[in-house]
Amino acid sequence: MTLQLQSAVSLKPFNTFGVDVQAQLFAEAHNDDDVRAALAYCAANTLPLMVIGGGSNLLLTGDVKALVLRMASRGIRIVREDCLEAIVEAEAGEPWHPFVQSCLELGLCGLENLSLIPGTVGAAPMQNIGAYGVEIKDVFHSLTALDRQTGELREFSLEECAFGYRDSLFKHETGRWLILRVRFVLSRVARLHLDYGPVRQRLDALGIAHPTPRDVSQAICAIRSEKLPDPAELGNAGSFFKNPLISAELAARIKVSYPGLVGYPQPDGQVKLAAGWLIEQAGWKGYREGDAGVHRLQSLVLVNYGRATGTQLLALARRIQADIVERFDVALEMEPNLY
């Protein structure tokens, strides 16, 4: 077996919260054979398999009694192209932001609004990552996944992935599908998404009247760097809560007491609220208890100031959830996966 197994490995370097827990066993998968070897080992030894990418959407609340398999496969290739667009395939272990930059260097547009999002390509479809008006589903072509139950490979089209807001088929069928490769349809003609105010404002401030996709990427990198802490310096998993969808009636009731309510009407009649605004109004911005806290600049981000445990971070998150329900009658859903 080429798969290199290690025992009692700290997962602190492999989760962006920097929570220090141990994996019973740890290995990295550099190709499909490594993935199959890990599955075979777990089946032979009646051991659970936990698959991770960049660990940027993960909250570990205790030691992991499983084989933790980190997807480390690399490779970016154009599988089809013409003068207008190209289909680009990337291996699951490719780090997301460098992949976005590689596509821009190839003159391919569509991913620029998703710049500087942590994680890997393989994890991106899991929760249909999105930012500044663009989601994975908007540029997605297909992906290849391994069925952990049968060992067979399956191709998934856009429709079969059932993408929703921070949601997909793979989030609901956890433990079955292991994403190996993802393909995107990217354009050689710039179709920029500049609807989000901060992006347009940043470009205007820079005096860029006719931005290129690279200009948009750089503007978004600057905005994200100012709003979100670098996990290498302050442990975090980015936005910890989803923006909640509520009825128009509830939004109207909240607005009576909070005229500044930040909400966005949806095509189905619901209203999407800014979770960060709710948390800030409730007074949690900058809150700290021990080494677990809420970021001082962005109330949507929970942070580990050094030695917070996953249990402490989770307890803080649940206190915030309970407070938001009590104040606004709005339920906040956590984005990170809990283990």
Contacts in CASP RR format, 6 or more apart in sequence:
PFRMAT RR
TARGET T0000
AUTHOR 0000-0000-0000
METHOD contacts of the structure
MODEL  1
MTLQLQSAVSLKPFNTFGVDVQAQLFAEAHNDDDVRAALAYCAANTLPLM
VIGGGSNLLLTGDVKALVLRMASRGIRIVREDCLEAIVEAEAGEPWHPFV
QSCLELGLCGLENLSLIPGTVGAAPMQNIGAYGVEIKDVFHSLTALDRQT
GELREFSLEECAFGYRDSLFKHETGRWLILRVRFVLSRVARLHLDYGPVR
QRLDALGIAHPTPRDVSQAICAIRSEKLPDPAELGNAGSFFKNPLISAEL
AARIKVSYPGLVGYPQPDGQVKLAAGWLIEQAGWKGYREGDAGVHRLQSL
VLVNYGRATGTQLLALARRIQADIVERFDVALEMEPNLY
1 37 0 8 1.000
1 41 0 8 1.000
2 33 0 8 1.000
2 34 0 8 1.000
2 37 0 8 1.000
3 27 0 8 1.000
3 29 0 8 1.000
3 34 0 8 1.000
3 37 0 8 1.000
3 38 0 8 1.000
3 41 0 8 1.000
4 27 0 8 1.000
4 28 0 8 1.000
5 25 0 8 1.000
5 26 0 8 1.000
5 27 0 8 1.000
5 41 0 8 1.000
5 67 0 8 1.000
6 25 0 8 1.000
6 26 0 8 1.000
6 27 0 8 1.000
7 24 0 8 1.000
7 25 0 8 1.000
7 26 0 8 1.000
8 22 0 8 1.000
8 23 0 8 1.000
8 24 0 8 1.000
9 22 0 8 1.000
9 23 0 8 1.000
9 25 0 8 1.000
9 26 0 8 1.000
9 68 0 8 1.000
10 20 0 8 1.000
10 21 0 8 1.000
10 22 0 8 1.000
10 23 0 8 1.000
11 19 0 8 1.000
11 20 0 8 1.000
11 21 0 8 1.000
11 22 0 8 1.000
11 23 0 8 1.000
11 26 0 8 1.000
11 60 0 8 1.000
11 64 0 8 1.000
11 68 0 8 1.000
12 18 0 8 1.000
12 19 0 8 1.000
12 20 0 8 1.000
12 21 0 8 1.000
14 52 0 8 1.000
14 54 0 8 1.000
14 55 0 8 1.000
14 68 0 8 1.000
14 70 0 8 1.000
15 52 0 8 1.000
15 54 0 8 1.000
15 55 0 8 1.000
15 56 0 8 1.000
15 58 0 8 1.000
15 59 0 8 1.000
15 60 0 8 1.000
16 54 0 8 1.000
16 55 0 8 1.000
16 56 0 8 1.000
16 58 0 8 1.000
16 118 0 8 1.000
16 231 0 8 1.000
16 235 0 8 1.000
16 236 0 8 1.000
16 237 0 8 1.000
16 238 0 8 1.000
17 58 0 8 1.000
17 59 0 8 1.000
17 60 0 8 1.000
17 231 0 8 1.000
17 235 0 8 1.000
17 236 0 8 1.000
17 237 0 8 1.000
17 304 0 8 1.000
17 308 0 8 1.000
17 310 0 8 1.000
17 313 0 8 1.000
18 231 0 8 1.000
18 235 0 8 1.000
18 304 0 8 1.000
18 306 0 8 1.000
19 59 0 8 1.000
19 60 0 8 1.000
19 304 0 8 1.000
19 308 0 8 1.000
19 309 0 8 1.000
19 310 0 8 1.000
19 313 0 8 1.000
20 307 0 8 1.000
21 60 0 8 1.000
21 62 0 8 1.000
21 63 0 8 1.000
21 64 0 8 1.000
21 310 0 8 1.000
22 63 0 8 1.000
22 64 0 8 1.000
23 50 0 8 1.000
23 63 0 8 1.000
23 64 0 8 1.000
23 66 0 8 1.000
23 67 0 8 1.000
23 68 0 8 1.000
24 47 0 8 1.000
24 63 0 8 1.000
24 64 0 8 1.000
24 65 0 8 1.000
24 66 0 8 1.000
24 67 0 8 1.000
25 47 0 8 1.000
25 66 0 8 1.000
25 67 0 8 1.000
25 68 0 8 1.000
26 67 0 8 1.000
26 68 0 8 1.000
26 70 0 8 1.000
27 34 0 8 1.000
27 38 0 8 1.000
27 67 0 8 1.000
27 68 0 8 1.000
27 69 0 8 1.000
27 70 0 8 1.000
28 34 0 8 1.000
28 69 0 8 1.000
28 70 0 8 1.000
28 71 0 8 1.000
28 72 0 8 1.000
29 35 0 8 1.000
29 38 0 8 1.000
29 69 0 8 1.000
29 70 0 8 1.000
29 71 0 8 1.000
29 72 0 8 1.000
29 73 0 8 1.000
30 72 0 8 1.000
30 73 0 8 1.000
30 74 0 8 1.000
31 73 0 8 1.000
32 73 0 8 1.000
32 146 0 8 1.000
32 180 0 8 1.000
35 69 0 8 1.000
35 146 0 8 1.000
35 178 0 8 1.000
35 180 0 8 1.000
36 146 0 8 1.000
36 151 0 8 1.000
38 49 0 8 1.000
38 67 0 8 1.000
38 69 0 8 1.000
39 49 0 8 1.000
39 146 0 8 1.000
39 148 0 8 1.000
39 151 0 8 1.000
41 47 0 8 1.000
41 67 0 8 1.000
42 48 0 8 1.000
42 49 0 8 1.000
42 66 0 8 1.000
42 67 0 8 1.000
47 66 0 8 1.000
47 67 0 8 1.000
48 65 0 8 1.000
48 66 0 8 1.000
48 67 0 8 1.000
49 66 0 8 1.000
49 67 0 8 1.000
49 69 0 8 1.000
49 148 0 8 1.000
50 64 0 8 1.000
50 66 0 8 1.000
50 67 0 8 1.000
50 68 0 8 1.000
50 69 0 8 1.000
50 339 0 8 1.000
51 68 0 8 1.000
51 69 0 8 1.000
51 70 0 8 1.000
51 71 0 8 1.000
51 178 0 8 1.000
52 58 0 8 1.000
52 68 0 8 1.000
52 69 0 8 1.000
52 70 0 8 1.000
52 71 0 8 1.000
53 70 0 8 1.000
53 71 0 8 1.000
53 92 0 8 1.000
53 93 0 8 1.000
53 119 0 8 1.000
53 120 0 8 1.000
53 122 0 8 1.000
53 123 0 8 1.000
54 70 0 8 1.000
54 95 0 8 1.000
54 118 0 8 1.000
54 119 0 8 1.000
54 120 0 8 1.000
54 123 0 8 1.000
55 118 0 8 1.000
55 119 0 8 1.000
55 123 0 8 1.000
55 237 0 8 1.000
56 118 0 8 1.000
56 119 0 8 1.000
56 123 0 8 1.000
56 231 0 8 1.000
56 237 0 8 1.000
56 238 0 8 1.000
57 119 0 8 1.000
57 123 0 8 1.000
57 126 0 8 1.000
57 127 0 8 1.000
57 237 0 8 1.000
57 335 0 8 1.000
57 336 0 8 1.000
57 337 0 8 1.000
58 237 0 8 1.000
58 336 0 8 1.000
58 337 0 8 1.000
58 339 0 8 1.000
59 237 0 8 1.000
59 310 0 8 1.000
59 313 0 8 1.000
59 314 0 8 1.000
59 334 0 8 1.000
59 336 0 8 1.000
59 337 0 8 1.000
59 338 0 8 1.000
59 339 0 8 1.000
60 310 0 8 1.000
60 339 0 8 1.000
61 309 0 8 1.000
61 310 0 8 1.000
61 311 0 8 1.000
61 314 0 8 1.000
61 338 0 8 1.000
61 339 0 8 1.000
62 309 0 8 1.000
62 310 0 8 1.000
62 311 0 8 1.000
62 339 0 8 1.000
64 339 0 8 1.000
71 92 0 8 1.000
71 93 0 8 1.000
71 120 0 8 1.000
71 122 0 8 1.000
72 93 0 8 1.000
73 91 0 8 1.000
73 92 0 8 1.000
73 93 0 8 1.000
73 94 0 8 1.000
73 180 0 8 1.000
74 91 0 8 1.000
74 93 0 8 1.000
74 94 0 8 1.000
75 90 0 8 1.000
75 91 0 8 1.000
75 94 0 8 1.000
76 88 0 8 1.000
76 89 0 8 1.000
76 90 0 8 1.000
76 91 0 8 1.000
76 94 0 8 1.000
76 99 0 8 1.000
76 102 0 8 1.000
77 88 0 8 1.000
77 89 0 8 1.000
77 90 0 8 1.000
78 86 0 8 1.000
78 87 0 8 1.000
78 88 0 8 1.000
78 89 0 8 1.000
78 106 0 8 1.000
79 87 0 8 1.000
79 88 0 8 1.000
79 89 0 8 1.000
79 183 0 8 1.000
80 86 0 8 1.000
80 87 0 8 1.000
81 87 0 8 1.000
83 188 0 8 1.000
84 187 0 8 1.000
84 188 0 8 1.000
84 189 0 8 1.000
85 185 0 8 1.000
85 186 0 8 1.000
85 187 0 8 1.000
85 188 0 8 1.000
86 106 0 8 1.000
86 108 0 8 1.000
86 185 0 8 1.000
86 186 0 8 1.000
86 188 0 8 1.000
87 141 0 8 1.000
87 183 0 8 1.000
87 184 0 8 1.000
87 185 0 8 1.000
87 186 0 8 1.000
88 103 0 8 1.000
88 106 0 8 1.000
88 108 0 8 1.000
88 183 0 8 1.000
88 184 0 8 1.000
88 186 0 8 1.000
89 181 0 8 1.000
89 182 0 8 1.000
89 183 0 8 1.000
90 99 0 8 1.000
90 121 0 8 1.000
90 181 0 8 1.000
90 182 0 8 1.000
90 183 0 8 1.000
90 184 0 8 1.000
91 121 0 8 1.000
91 180 0 8 1.000
91 181 0 8 1.000
92 120 0 8 1.000
92 121 0 8 1.000
92 122 0 8 1.000
92 123 0 8 1.000
92 179 0 8 1.000
92 180 0 8 1.000
92 181 0 8 1.000
92 182 0 8 1.000
93 120 0 8 1.000
93 121 0 8 1.000
93 122 0 8 1.000
94 120 0 8 1.000
94 121 0 8 1.000
94 122 0 8 1.000
95 119 0 8 1.000
95 120 0 8 1.000
95 121 0 8 1.000
96 114 0 8 1.000
96 117 0 8 1.000
96 118 0 8 1.000
96 119 0 8 1.000
96 120 0 8 1.000
96 121 0 8 1.000
96 123 0 8 1.000
96 124 0 8 1.000
96 129 0 8 1.000
97 115 0 8 1.000
97 116 0 8 1.000
97 117 0 8 1.000
97 118 0 8 1.000
97 119 0 8 1.000
99 111 0 8 1.000
99 121 0 8 1.000
100 111 0 8 1.000
100 112 0 8 1.000
100 114 0 8 1.000
100 115 0 8 1.000
100 217 0 8 1.000
101 115 0 8 1.000
101 217 0 8 1.000
103 109 0 8 1.000
103 110 0 8 1.000
103 111 0 8 1.000
103 184 0 8 1.000
103 186 0 8 1.000
104 111 0 8 1.000
104 112 0 8 1.000
104 213 0 8 1.000
104 214 0 8 1.000
104 217 0 8 1.000
107 188 0 8 1.000
107 213 0 8 1.000
108 186 0 8 1.000
108 187 0 8 1.000
108 188 0 8 1.000
109 186 0 8 1.000
109 187 0 8 1.000
109 188 0 8 1.000
109 189 0 8 1.000
109 190 0 8 1.000
109 191 0 8 1.000
109 192 0 8 1.000
109 213 0 8 1.000
110 134 0 8 1.000
110 138 0 8 1.000
110 139 0 8 1.000
110 186 0 8 1.000
110 187 0 8 1.000
110 191 0 8 1.000
110 213 0 8 1.000
111 134 0 8 1.000
111 139 0 8 1.000
111 184 0 8 1.000
111 186 0 8 1.000
112 192 0 8 1.000
112 213 0 8 1.000
112 214 0 8 1.000
112 216 0 8 1.000
112 217 0 8 1.000
112 220 0 8 1.000
113 130 0 8 1.000
113 131 0 8 1.000
113 132 0 8 1.000
113 133 0 8 1.000
113 134 0 8 1.000
113 193 0 8 1.000
113 199 0 8 1.000
113 216 0 8 1.000
113 220 0 8 1.000
114 129 0 8 1.000
114 130 0 8 1.000
114 131 0 8 1.000
114 134 0 8 1.000
114 136 0 8 1.000
115 217 0 8 1.000
115 218 0 8 1.000
115 220 0 8 1.000
115 221 0 8 1.000
115 224 0 8 1.000
116 220 0 8 1.000
116 221 0 8 1.000
116 224 0 8 1.000
116 225 0 8 1.000
117 124 0 8 1.000
117 129 0 8 1.000
117 130 0 8 1.000
117 131 0 8 1.000
118 231 0 8 1.000
118 238 0 8 1.000
121 182 0 8 1.000
122 143 0 8 1.000
122 179 0 8 1.000
122 182 0 8 1.000
123 179 0 8 1.000
124 136 0 8 1.000
124 182 0 8 1.000
125 136 0 8 1.000
125 140 0 8 1.000
125 143 0 8 1.000
125 161 0 8 1.000
125 163 0 8 1.000
125 168 0 8 1.000
125 170 0 8 1.000
125 179 0 8 1.000
125 182 0 8 1.000
126 168 0 8 1.000
126 170 0 8 1.000
126 171 0 8 1.000
126 179 0 8 1.000
127 166 0 8 1.000
127 167 0 8 1.000
127 168 0 8 1.000
127 171 0 8 1.000
127 335 0 8 1.000
128 135 0 8 1.000
128 136 0 8 1.000
128 137 0 8 1.000
128 163 0 8 1.000
128 164 0 8 1.000
128 165 0 8 1.000
128 166 0 8 1.000
128 167 0 8 1.000
128 168 0 8 1.000
129 135 0 8 1.000
129 136 0 8 1.000
129 166 0 8 1.000
130 136 0 8 1.000
130 166 0 8 1.000
131 220 0 8 1.000
131 224 0 8 1.000
132 193 0 8 1.000
132 196 0 8 1.000
132 198 0 8 1.000
132 199 0 8 1.000
132 220 0 8 1.000
133 193 0 8 1.000
133 195 0 8 1.000
133 196 0 8 1.000
134 193 0 8 1.000
135 163 0 8 1.000
135 164 0 8 1.000
136 163 0 8 1.000
137 158 0 8 1.000
137 161 0 8 1.000
137 163 0 8 1.000
137 164 0 8 1.000
139 184 0 8 1.000
139 185 0 8 1.000
139 186 0 8 1.000
140 158 0 8 1.000
140 161 0 8 1.000
140 163 0 8 1.000
140 182 0 8 1.000
140 183 0 8 1.000
140 184 0 8 1.000
140 185 0 8 1.000
141 158 0 8 1.000
141 183 0 8 1.000
141 184 0 8 1.000
141 185 0 8 1.000
142 155 0 8 1.000
142 156 0 8 1.000
142 157 0 8 1.000
142 158 0 8 1.000
142 182 0 8 1.000
142 183 0 8 1.000
143 155 0 8 1.000
143 156 0 8 1.000
143 161 0 8 1.000
143 179 0 8 1.000
143 180 0 8 1.000
143 181 0 8 1.000
143 182 0 8 1.000
143 183 0 8 1.000
144 153 0 8 1.000
144 154 0 8 1.000
144 155 0 8 1.000
144 156 0 8 1.000
144 179 0 8 1.000
144 180 0 8 1.000
144 181 0 8 1.000
144 182 0 8 1.000
145 153 0 8 1.000
145 154 0 8 1.000
145 156 0 8 1.000
145 170 0 8 1.000
145 177 0 8 1.000
145 178 0 8 1.000
145 179 0 8 1.000
145 180 0 8 1.000
146 152 0 8 1.000
146 153 0 8 1.000
146 154 0 8 1.000
146 177 0 8 1.000
146 178 0 8 1.000
146 180 0 8 1.000
147 153 0 8 1.000
147 154 0 8 1.000
147 176 0 8 1.000
147 177 0 8 1.000
148 175 0 8 1.000
148 176 0 8 1.000
148 177 0 8 1.000
148 178 0 8 1.000
149 176 0 8 1.000
153 180 0 8 1.000
154 177 0 8 1.000
156 169 0 8 1.000
160 169 0 8 1.000
161 168 0 8 1.000
161 169 0 8 1.000
161 170 0 8 1.000
162 168 0 8 1.000
162 169 0 8 1.000
162 172 0 8 1.000
165 242 0 8 1.000
165 243 0 8 1.000
165 245 0 8 1.000
166 242 0 8 1.000
166 335 0 8 1.000
169 177 0 8 1.000
170 177 0 8 1.000
170 179 0 8 1.000
190 212 0 8 1.000
190 213 0 8 1.000
192 211 0 8 1.000
192 213 0 8 1.000
192 216 0 8 1.000
193 216 0 8 1.000
194 200 0 8 1.000
194 203 0 8 1.000
194 211 0 8 1.000
194 216 0 8 1.000
198 223 0 8 1.000
199 216 0 8 1.000
199 219 0 8 1.000
199 220 0 8 1.000
199 223 0 8 1.000
202 219 0 8 1.000
202 222 0 8 1.000
202 223 0 8 1.000
203 211 0 8 1.000
203 215 0 8 1.000
203 216 0 8 1.000
203 219 0 8 1.000
206 215 0 8 1.000
206 219 0 8 1.000
208 215 0 8 1.000
208 219 0 8 1.000
211 219 0 8 1.000
226 297 0 8 1.000
227 297 0 8 1.000
227 298 0 8 1.000
228 236 0 8 1.000
228 238 0 8 1.000
228 295 0 8 1.000
228 298 0 8 1.000
228 301 0 8 1.000
229 235 0 8 1.000
229 236 0 8 1.000
229 295 0 8 1.000
229 297 0 8 1.000
229 298 0 8 1.000
229 301 0 8 1.000
229 303 0 8 1.000
231 237 0 8 1.000
231 238 0 8 1.000
234 295 0 8 1.000
234 303 0 8 1.000
234 304 0 8 1.000
234 305 0 8 1.000
235 303 0 8 1.000
235 304 0 8 1.000
235 306 0 8 1.000
236 295 0 8 1.000
236 301 0 8 1.000
236 302 0 8 1.000
236 303 0 8 1.000
236 304 0 8 1.000
237 302 0 8 1.000
237 335 0 8 1.000
237 336 0 8 1.000
238 300 0 8 1.000
238 301 0 8 1.000
238 335 0 8 1.000
239 275 0 8 1.000
239 300 0 8 1.000
239 301 0 8 1.000
239 335 0 8 1.000
240 300 0 8 1.000
240 301 0 8 1.000
240 302 0 8 1.000
240 317 0 8 1.000
240 334 0 8 1.000
240 335 0 8 1.000
240 336 0 8 1.000
241 275 0 8 1.000
241 276 0 8 1.000
241 279 0 8 1.000
241 300 0 8 1.000
241 317 0 8 1.000
241 320 0 8 1.000
241 321 0 8 1.000
241 332 0 8 1.000
241 333 0 8 1.000
241 334 0 8 1.000
241 335 0 8 1.000
242 275 0 8 1.000
242 332 0 8 1.000
242 333 0 8 1.000
242 334 0 8 1.000
242 335 0 8 1.000
243 272 0 8 1.000
243 273 0 8 1.000
243 274 0 8 1.000
243 275 0 8 1.000
244 272 0 8 1.000
244 273 0 8 1.000
244 275 0 8 1.000
244 278 0 8 1.000
244 330 0 8 1.000
244 331 0 8 1.000
244 332 0 8 1.000
244 333 0 8 1.000
245 266 0 8 1.000
245 270 0 8 1.000
245 271 0 8 1.000
245 272 0 8 1.000
245 273 0 8 1.000
246 270 0 8 1.000
246 271 0 8 1.000
246 273 0 8 1.000
246 330 0 8 1.000
247 270 0 8 1.000
247 271 0 8 1.000
248 265 0 8 1.000
248 269 0 8 1.000
248 270 0 8 1.000
248 271 0 8 1.000
250 271 0 8 1.000
250 329 0 8 1.000
250 330 0 8 1.000
251 261 0 8 1.000
251 263 0 8 1.000
251 271 0 8 1.000
251 273 0 8 1.000
253 329 0 8 1.000
254 261 0 8 1.000
254 328 0 8 1.000
254 329 0 8 1.000
254 330 0 8 1.000
255 261 0 8 1.000
258 281 0 8 1.000
261 273 0 8 1.000
261 277 0 8 1.000
262 273 0 8 1.000
262 274 0 8 1.000
262 277 0 8 1.000
263 271 0 8 1.000
263 272 0 8 1.000
263 273 0 8 1.000
263 274 0 8 1.000
264 271 0 8 1.000
264 272 0 8 1.000
264 273 0 8 1.000
265 271 0 8 1.000
266 272 0 8 1.000
273 330 0 8 1.000
275 300 0 8 1.000
275 332 0 8 1.000
276 298 0 8 1.000
276 299 0 8 1.000
276 300 0 8 1.000
277 299 0 8 1.000
278 324 0 8 1.000
278 327 0 8 1.000
278 328 0 8 1.000
278 330 0 8 1.000
278 332 0 8 1.000
279 285 0 8 1.000
279 294 0 8 1.000
279 299 0 8 1.000
279 300 0 8 1.000
279 320 0 8 1.000
279 324 0 8 1.000
279 332 0 8 1.000
280 299 0 8 1.000
281 327 0 8 1.000
282 320 0 8 1.000
282 323 0 8 1.000
282 324 0 8 1.000
282 327 0 8 1.000
283 299 0 8 1.000
284 294 0 8 1.000
284 299 0 8 1.000
284 320 0 8 1.000
284 323 0 8 1.000
285 294 0 8 1.000
285 295 0 8 1.000
285 296 0 8 1.000
285 299 0 8 1.000
286 293 0 8 1.000
286 294 0 8 1.000
286 295 0 8 1.000
286 296 0 8 1.000
286 299 0 8 1.000
287 293 0 8 1.000
287 294 0 8 1.000
287 316 0 8 1.000
288 294 0 8 1.000
288 305 0 8 1.000
289 312 0 8 1.000
289 316 0 8 1.000
290 305 0 8 1.000
290 308 0 8 1.000
290 312 0 8 1.000
291 304 0 8 1.000
291 305 0 8 1.000
291 306 0 8 1.000
291 307 0 8 1.000
291 308 0 8 1.000
291 312 0 8 1.000
292 302 0 8 1.000
292 303 0 8 1.000
292 304 0 8 1.000
292 305 0 8 1.000
292 308 0 8 1.000
292 312 0 8 1.000
292 313 0 8 1.000
292 315 0 8 1.000
292 316 0 8 1.000
293 302 0 8 1.000
293 303 0 8 1.000
293 304 0 8 1.000
293 305 0 8 1.000
293 308 0 8 1.000
293 313 0 8 1.000
293 316 0 8 1.000
294 301 0 8 1.000
294 302 0 8 1.000
294 303 0 8 1.000
294 316 0 8 1.000
294 320 0 8 1.000
295 301 0 8 1.000
295 302 0 8 1.000
295 303 0 8 1.000
302 313 0 8 1.000
302 316 0 8 1.000
302 317 0 8 1.000
304 313 0 8 1.000
314 338 0 8 1.000
317 334 0 8 1.000
320 332 0 8 1.000
321 331 0 8 1.000
321 332 0 8 1.000
321 334 0 8 1.000
324 330 0 8 1.000
324 331 0 8 1.000
324 332 0 8 1.000
325 331 0 8 1.000
END
